[in-house]
């Protein structure tokens, strides 16, 4: 998923970690280190650079992400990106 974020691919919506394809995520790694069952890997990018990843998740059961929810997340990422960039840059001032 991180490689997809670096390549500026669209955010990833995983409905069930248990059944996700290996090219989408490493199931064992997700289970061992995170324990969530469904997640969104939203890529925060600006001017070709990755600034962060927003990762809301669900524990305990799968989750079907509706088109509406996907739109909300994509709009949210668009709105918060300038604030994230400013915040990260401020750490180096």
N, C-alpha and C positions, 0 to 999 in steps of 0.2 A: 504494500500500500504506500509506503514511503517513497518507493521508486516512482510510482504513479504520480505522486504529488510533485516530485522533482521534475518529472517530464511534463508537468502542467496539464495532466489529464483531468477530466471532470472528477468531482468528488465521488466517493464510493459509498454506496448504501448497502450494507450487509444485513439481510433479513434474518439469517441464521448462521452463526459461526460454525455450527456442527455440520452444515451441509454446503457451505461455501466452497467454490472451486479452488484448488490449490494455487492457481494463477492469480486469484484475488487476494488470498491471505494464507498465512501459515497457521493452520488450525491449532496445532499443538502449542505453538508459541503464544497465541491468543489465550488459550485455555490456561496455560501455566502462569502467565504473567498478568493477565487482566481479568479473566473469569467472566467476561460479559458474554451475552448470547446474541445480541444484535447491536449494530453500531453504525455510525456515520463517520466517515473519514473525510472531513470537509477541508479542502486545500485553500489556504489563505495565501494568495499570490498577488504580486503587483510588479509591473514592469519586468516580467520574466523571472522574478525572484520569489522563492518560497520564504514566507515570513512566519508561518505557523500552521498548525492543524487544529481545527476544532473537532472534538471527538465525543459527541453525545452518545450514550450507550444505554442498553437495557440489560439487566441481569435476570437470570432465572428462566426466561422464555423467549422464543423468537418474536419478531416484530415485523409486520408488513408496513413498509414506508409508502404512504400514499403519494400520489402526484402533488397534492396540495402541500404535504409536509416537505417533499423534496423542493418545491418551489420556495417555501418559507426558509428552509436552510440555505438555499442558494442566494436568496435575497438578503438574508442575515449576513452571510459571509461577505457579500458585496458591500453592505453598509458598515460592517465593523473593520474591514480591511484597512482603511486609512488610520483608524485609531490604533490598531495593532502595529502598523508600521511605525507610527509616531512613538508608541510606547517602547518598541524594541530599539529604535534609534536613540531614544533618550537614555537608555542604559549605557551608551557609549559616549555621551556628552560629558 
